Amino acid sequence: MMNNQPFRFYSVSISILQPALSDLFKELADEEMMHAKQIELLQNIFQQAQEGFTETPQSENINADFLQNKEAAKRFFNKKHLE
């Protein structure tokens, strides 16, 4: 699970001098907690359905396509980031 403690620490440490910035860090911490819960939920769903998820050749093709698309997106991002 994602550790949102740095965001909470920043929120508290600047709360007097920069209340708006403090609110931003608190919101970030809350969002990271929600993201961590969503990932955990999805992991549980996939673990419970693991047998059914890869039973068909189509699902293996979906997995392979996803990995190719992920690599293409990674290359695109790295190229644009360098620009």
C-alpha positions in Angstrom: 0.0 0.0 0.0 1.2 3.5 -0.8 2.7 5.5 2.0 1.0 8.8 2.2 2.8 10.0 5.3 5.1 12.5 3.5 2.1 14.3 2.2 0.5 14.4 5.7 3.8 15.6 7.2 4.1 18.4 4.7 0.5 19.4 5.2 1.0 19.7 9.0 4.4 21.3 8.8 3.3 24.2 6.6 -0.3 24.6 7.8 0.3 27.9 9.7 2.4 29.7 7.1 0.7 28.3 3.9 -2.8 27.1 4.7 -3.7 26.6 1.0 -0.6 24.6 0.3 -1.3 22.6 3.5 -4.8 21.8 2.1 -3.2 20.7 -1.2 -0.9 18.2 0.5 -3.8 16.9 2.6 -5.8 16.3 -0.5 -2.8 14.6 -2.1 -2.5 12.3 0.9 -6.2 11.5 0.8 -6.0 10.7 -3.0 -3.0 8.5 -2.5 -4.9 6.6 0.2 -7.8 6.1 -2.2 -5.5 5.0 -5.1 -3.9 2.5 -2.8 -7.3 1.1 -1.8 -8.3 0.8 -5.5 -5.1 -1.1 -6.3 -5.6 -3.4 -3.4 -9.2 -4.1 -4.5 -8.1 -4.8 -8.1 -5.3 -7.1 -6.8 -7.8 -9.1 -4.7 -10.2 -9.4 -7.7 -7.5 -10.7 -10.0 -6.2 -13.1 -7.3 -9.7 -14.5 -6.7 -10.3 -14.9 -10.5 -6.8 -15.9 -11.5 -7.9 -19.3 -12.7 -10.6 -18.0 -15.0 -8.6 -15.0 -16.2 -6.1 -16.9 -18.3 -8.2 -20.0 -19.2 -8.8 -18.9 -22.8 -6.4 -18.2 -25.6 -8.1 -14.8 -26.1 -7.2 -13.7 -22.6 -3.6 -14.7 -23.2 -3.7 -12.5 -26.4 -5.2 -9.7 -24.4 -2.3 -9.9 -21.9 0.3 -9.9 -24.7 -1.4 -6.9 -26.4 -1.4 -5.1 -23.1 2.3 -5.6 -22.6 3.1 -4.4 -26.1 0.9 -1.3 -25.7 2.5 -0.6 -22.3 6.0 -0.7 -23.9 4.8 1.5 -26.8 3.4 4.0 -24.3 6.6 3.9 -22.3 8.7 4.6 -25.4 6.4 7.4 -26.5 6.5 9.0 -23.0 10.3 8.7 -22.8 10.7 10.3 -26.3 8.4 13.2 -25.4 10.0 13.7 -22.1 13.4 14.0 -23.7 12.1 16.6 -26.1 
